[in-house]
Amino acid sequence: MPFNIQWIDSATGAEDVLSLDTPAGQLMLAVREDVIIAVDWASGRNARSPHEHPIQQQLARYWVNPEFSTPIKLLRQGSTYRHQVWAALSAIPLGETVSYSAVAKTIASSARAVGNACRDNPYPLFIPCHRVVSVSGMGGYCGQTNGYLMGIKRNLLAFEAAFKK
């Protein structure tokens, strides 16, 4: 499992916004101390972090070896159901994809509900919703079915597939 997630119930301190250039695109992280509180993919922005943060160093290792287990702390968000879906997504092996309906079957739910939980994922990349596809194609990513976020999804899947070869 690439990311060893520790769920944290609260995070204090000043919020820092960090930027990390990745093979998939520019990843923006909001952090408080060592807890990630939000994640987003930048759209054409070229923000730079004012200083190097240890989290950036940890994540840089992922792009060198995505099979290396990277410990991260995420601020707990979402319902019990969302966490059930996100746990199922986190169990999808690196470099593989599964359908929304297959994920739904494993947790006795519906494909639409799984899709909604993927769309509401506050931690794309860390909770690998990019590995979930529709039975008839790519599906969506972060609430989009076209546009730059679908490019991010394709880049993530290509990166993982190339690494697995």
N, C-alpha and C positions, 0 to 999 in steps of 0.2 A: 504494500500500500504506500503510494508516494507521500501522502500527507498523514501524519499521525496527529489527529485533531484532539485537542483538549478544549472542551466547552467551558467557558468562564461566564459566571452569572452577572458580573459587573466589572466595569473598567473605569478607573479614575485617572486623573491627570490631564494635562493638556493634550489636545488632539493634534497629531501630525499627519500631513498628507504626503505620502511617499509615492515615488514613481519608479517603475522598473521596466526597462526595455526588455522585451522577450521576443522569441521567434514568432510568436502568435500576434503580437501587438504590444502596445504600451499599457501596462497594468498599473492602476492607481489603487493605493491602499490608504485607508484611514486607520490610524492606530492610536491607542492610548497606552503608553509605556510599551509593554511587549504583547499587547492584545490587539488583534485585528478586529475592528468594529464595522468595517464596510469595505467592499471591493467593487471596482468597476473597470471596464475597459475604456480607455481614452479614445475619443473620436476626433482625430486630427489635432488634438492638443499636444503640445510638446512641453509639458510641465517638467520641471526638474526639482528633485528634492534638495532642500538647502544643505543637508548633511547626509552622510551615509549612516543608515540605521541597521542594527544587527539583523532585523527581519529581511532587509534587502539582500544581505549576504547569504542568509539561509536559503532564500528563494533562488538566488543566482545558481546555487548548487543543483537545484531541481533541473534547470535547463541544460546542465552538463550531464546529469545522470538522473532521469525521472524515476528510476526504480529505487533510488536512495530514499530511505524513510526520513522525511523532514518533519520535525515536530513544530506544530503551530498552535497558537491559542486563538480561539475565535469567540467573540461575544455571543452568548446564546440569544437567538432570535427565533421566532416562529413557533407554531403550535406543535403539540405532540405528534400530530399526523405528519406535518412537514418534516420533523426530525426522523420519522419512520421512513419516509420517502428518501430523504437525504442519506440515511444510513444505507439503504438499498443501492443508491447511486454510488456511494463510496466503496461498495463491494464489487463494482464492475471493474474487471482487471484492466490495467493500463494497456492501451492499444486495441481494445475491443469496444464494440458497440452493442447495445441491446435496444429493443423497441420499447416505446412507452407501454404498450400492452403487456410485454413480458415483465417489465418492472411491476406493473399493476398486479399481475398474476401472483408474483412472489409475496405481495403484501395484502392480498385480497382486497383490491381496490379497483378503480377504473382508470383507463388510459388518460381520460380527460383530467381527472384529479391529479394524476402523476404529472401531466403536462403543466398544470397550474402550479404545482409545487416546484417544478423546475423553473418556471418563469419567475417565481417569487424567491428563488435562491439568492440570498444576499452575498454569497461567497463563490461566484463562478471561478473556476479553476480548482479551488480547494475541494468543493463538492462538485464532482465531475459531471454536471448535467450535459456537457458537450458530448458525452458518450451515449446519450439517449437519442434515438432517431425514430422517425415514424416508420410504419411498415411499408410505406410507399416512397420513401425518400429521406431527406435530411431532417425534416421536422423544423423546429425553430431553435433559437438560442436567446436566452435572456429576454424573451417576449417578442423577438423579431423573427420573421420568416424570410426576410431579404435585407440587404444592406450590409453595413460594415460588421455588425455582430455575427452575421452568418459567415463572413470571411474569417473572423476570429475562430469560429467553430471549426471551419475547414482547416485552418492553420493548426489548431490544437490536435485535431485528429491526424493530420499528415505528420506532425512532429512525433506523435506517439507511435504511429505506424512505422515511420522510418527508424525510430529507435529500437523497435521490437524485431526488425529484420536481422 
